Amino acid sequence: MDAKHSWQVHLSELYGRFRLLQDGYSENPVSGIASSASLNPMRIAVYPGSFDPLTNGHLDVVQRASRLFDKVIVAVARNDAKQALFTMEERRDLVAEALADLPNVEADLFEGLLVNYVVNQGACVIVRGLRAISDFEFEFQLALMNRKLNEHVETVFLMPKDTYSFLSSRMVKEIARLGGDISAFVPPHVCRALARKLHNAA
């Protein structure tokens, strides 16, 4: 092999390695071989809750999370400790409609242990919203328990706008039942769905 051809082969190999690195691969410093096992993982977060119904406070937390992570899954949970007004499927659909303008966010349903769901989705972060100091003790205990169950799953706390710090789904439902205006607290389609649900229940 002449010197000119040898340099062409060498440059071709270097270019191939450069393209692999561009695609997210990293090279083994010992073997010099790029491997797909070293791909940078997508940062996926799960934001769980009952969302019965979704409020503007929830939506604010989702929007903040969508700027921090590559993908956010809003996981609508079954909570037997609470008597839900909307079915799981209705809540999931209301959440999905609210997230239509966020391309890296999706709505899903889940039952069972949260950390298992997070791992099954390829995620490593649980997002939780903190409205006030009163939320912290419960959320802190929950985060520590989840870490005990799976030390590879982290919890990230996000605070919504201060204008939503008092807001809860329970409060929204109570105001709606008493005939109050909830348009400032939930997205318009949730407001309409809540009015229909309460009218049918009357």
C-alpha positions in Angstrom: 0.0 0.0 0.0 1.5 3.3 -1.0 1.7 6.3 1.3 -1.1 8.2 -0.5 -3.5 5.3 -0.3 -2.6 4.7 3.4 -3.5 8.4 4.2 -6.8 8.1 2.4 -7.7 5.0 4.5 -6.7 6.8 7.7 -8.7 9.9 6.9 -11.7 7.7 6.0 -11.5 5.9 9.4 -11.2 9.3 11.2 -14.3 10.6 9.3 -16.2 7.5 10.2 -15.4 7.9 13.9 -16.3 11.6 13.8 -19.7 10.8 12.3 -20.3 8.2 15.1 -19.4 10.8 17.7 -21.8 13.3 16.1 -24.6 10.7 16.4 -24.0 10.4 20.1 -21.5 7.5 20.3 -18.4 7.7 22.4 -15.1 6.0 21.6 -13.5 3.4 23.9 -10.1 5.0 24.7 -8.5 1.5 24.9 -9.9 -0.2 21.8 -10.6 2.9 19.8 -14.0 1.4 18.8 -17.2 3.4 19.1 -20.1 1.5 20.7 -23.9 2.1 20.8 -23.8 1.1 24.5 -22.3 4.6 25.3 -25.2 6.6 23.8 -26.2 9.5 25.9 -29.6 8.5 27.3 -32.7 10.7 26.7 -33.6 12.5 29.9 -37.2 11.3 30.6 -39.2 12.5 33.6 -42.5 11.3 35.0 -45.0 13.7 36.6 -47.5 11.5 38.4 -50.8 12.6 40.0 -54.5 12.0 40.1 -55.3 15.2 38.2 -59.0 15.1 39.1 -59.1 17.5 37.4 -56.0 19.1 35.9 -55.5 22.7 37.1 -53.5 25.6 35.8 -51.0 24.9 38.7 -50.4 21.4 37.3 -50.1 22.8 33.8 -47.5 25.3 35.0 -45.4 22.5 36.5 -45.6 20.5 33.3 -44.5 23.5 31.2 -41.5 24.0 33.5 -40.5 20.3 33.4 -40.8 20.3 29.6 -38.0 22.9 29.5 -35.7 20.8 31.7 -36.2 17.3 30.3 -36.2 15.8 26.8 -39.5 14.0 27.4 -42.1 14.3 30.2 -44.8 11.8 30.9 -47.8 13.0 32.8 -48.9 9.8 34.5 -52.5 9.8 35.6 -52.8 7.5 38.6 -55.5 5.4 40.1 -55.8 6.5 43.7 -58.2 4.3 45.7 -57.8 6.6 48.7 -59.7 9.3 46.8 -63.1 9.1 45.2 -62.5 10.5 41.8 -65.0 12.6 39.9 -63.6 11.8 36.5 -62.6 8.3 35.3 -58.9 7.6 34.7 -59.5 7.7 30.9 -61.4 11.0 31.2 -58.6 12.5 33.2 -56.0 11.3 30.8 -57.9 12.8 27.8 -58.3 16.1 29.6 -54.6 16.2 30.3 -53.6 15.2 26.8 -55.8 18.0 25.3 -54.1 20.6 27.6 -50.6 19.4 26.5 -51.3 19.5 22.8 -48.9 22.4 22.2 -46.0 20.7 24.1 -44.4 18.3 21.7 -42.2 16.5 24.2 -44.9 15.8 26.7 -47.4 13.0 26.7 -50.2 11.7 28.9 -50.5 8.1 30.1 -52.3 6.0 32.7 -50.6 3.9 35.4 -51.5 1.7 38.3 -49.2 0.1 40.9 -45.9 1.1 42.2 -44.7 4.4 40.8 -41.0 3.6 40.8 -41.7 0.4 38.7 -43.6 2.5 36.2 -40.8 5.1 36.0 -38.2 2.3 35.3 -40.5 0.7 32.7 -40.8 4.0 30.8 -37.0 4.4 30.7 -37.2 7.4 33.0 -35.0 8.2 36.0 -36.7 11.3 37.5 -40.0 11.9 39.2 -41.3 15.4 39.1 -43.4 16.7 41.9 -45.0 20.2 42.4 -44.6 22.0 45.7 -47.2 24.6 46.3 -46.4 25.6 49.9 -44.3 24.5 52.9 -47.3 22.4 54.1 -46.7 20.1 51.0 -43.0 19.5 51.8 -43.2 17.0 54.7 -45.4 14.6 52.8 -43.5 15.0 49.6 -40.2 14.6 51.4 -41.3 11.3 53.0 -42.6 10.1 49.6 -39.3 11.0 47.9 -37.3 9.1 50.5 -39.5 6.1 50.2 -39.2 6.0 46.4 -35.4 6.4 46.8 -35.4 3.4 49.2 -37.3 1.3 46.7 -35.1 2.3 43.8 -32.0 4.4 44.5 -31.6 5.1 40.7 -34.8 7.1 40.6 -34.5 10.8 41.7 -37.2 13.2 42.7 -37.2 16.8 41.4 -39.4 19.4 43.1 -40.8 22.3 41.0 -42.7 25.3 42.3 -45.5 26.7 40.2 -46.2 30.4 39.9 -47.0 32.1 43.2 -50.5 32.8 41.8 -51.2 29.1 41.8 -49.6 28.3 45.2 -53.0 28.0 46.8 -54.6 26.0 44.0 -55.7 22.3 44.3 -58.1 20.0 42.4 -60.2 19.5 45.5 -60.7 23.3 45.9 -61.6 23.7 42.3 -64.2 21.0 42.5 -65.7 22.5 45.6 -65.9 26.0 44.1 -67.6 24.5 41.0 -70.1 22.5 43.0 -71.1 25.8 44.8 -71.6 27.6 41.5 -68.4 29.6 41.6 -66.3 30.7 38.6 -63.3 28.5 38.1 -62.2 29.8 34.7 -59.1 31.3 36.2 -58.0 28.0 37.7 -58.3 25.4 35.0 -58.0 25.3 31.2 -61.2 26.1 29.3 -61.9 22.5 28.2 -61.5 21.3 31.8 -63.9 24.0 32.9 -66.5 22.8 30.4 -66.0 19.1 31.3 -66.4 19.9 35.0 -69.6 21.8 34.4 -71.0 18.8 32.4 -69.9 16.3 35.0 -71.5 18.2 37.9 -74.7 18.9 35.9 -75.1 15.1 35.1 -74.4 14.2 38.7 -77.1 16.6 39.9 
